[in-house]
Amino acid sequence: MVPWANPTSYTFSRASVLLNAPERSGVYVLHSKTTWVYIGEGENIREQLLQHLDGPNACISVIPDLTFSYELIPSPRRAWRQDELVSGLRPICNPWGR
């Protein structure tokens, strides 16, 4: 597995997502200091992260001090990269081997 390529993390809050998340294609990771929480992908990373903030996701919402980071990846490779990361990092809120 290719390791997570972006060491920069941002606070997972509406203000931080609006300021730091790009409106571009890629894969994003929600994590705490010790735990990979969720790995997602989308055509618009900012929009995807805002949906997580607005939506009722019981798994994500109970974990304190979440941060996010992302990798810019074109759409043909996004799903492959997400699957690779989910299989290797085993985030607690993703079904493994989907």
N, C-alpha and C positions, 0 to 999 in steps of 0.2 A: 504494500500500500504506500502511496505517496503521502507524506505527512501533511497536516494542515499548513498552508503556505503563508498565512497572514498572521503575524504575531501581535498586530495592533487590535486592541479591544476597546469597546465603547460601552458606557452604561446603557442598559436596556430600558430606556424611558422614551416617551413621545418626543420630548425636546431633542434628545440625543440622536434618535433615529432620523428626525427631520434634518438635523444638522450634518450628520455623518454618513448616513446610508445613501448610496447612489441609486439613481433611477435607471439602473442598468442590469443586464442579465448576469446571473451568477448563483453561487451557493453561499449560504449563510449558516452560521453556527451560533446557538445560544449556549452559554456555559457559565458556570460559577468558577471560583478559584480552584476547585477540586473535581468538578464533575462536568462531563459533556452532557448537555441536557437535550438539545434538539438540533437536527441538521435538516435544512430545507433548501429548496431551489426555486427560482422564478425568473421571469422576464424582467421584473422590476423589484429589486431587493428591498427598496424602501417600502413599497406597497405591501409586500409580504410581511415584513416586520411589523408594520402598523396593524395589519390584520391580526397578528398574534397578540398585540397589546389590546385590541378592541374585542377580541373573541374570547369566549369562555373555554379556555384550555386548562382543565384542572391540574394536569401534570406540570405545566409550565408555571402556572400562577402560584403554586405553593413553595417554589424555590426562591429564597431571598438572594438579593444582590446579583442578579443576572447581568451578564455582559453579552455583547454580540461582536462578531467579526465576520468578514466576508471575503470571498475570492471572486473576481470578475471572470466569468467563463461564458463563452458563446453558447447559444441554445442547443446546438447539436451535442455538446459534451456535458451539459448540466446534470441531467439525470444519471448519467454514468458516474460522474464525480460524486454526486450525492450518495449513490449506492455504495461506492467504494469507501467513502468516509463513514457511513452508517455501519457497514460491515466491520471496519477496522476500529472505530472509536466506540461503538455500541452506546450511543446516547440513551439516557433513561426514558425519554419521551418519544422515541421513534420505535416502530416495530422493526425488529432486526430481520434482515433477509426478505424484505417485502418484494 
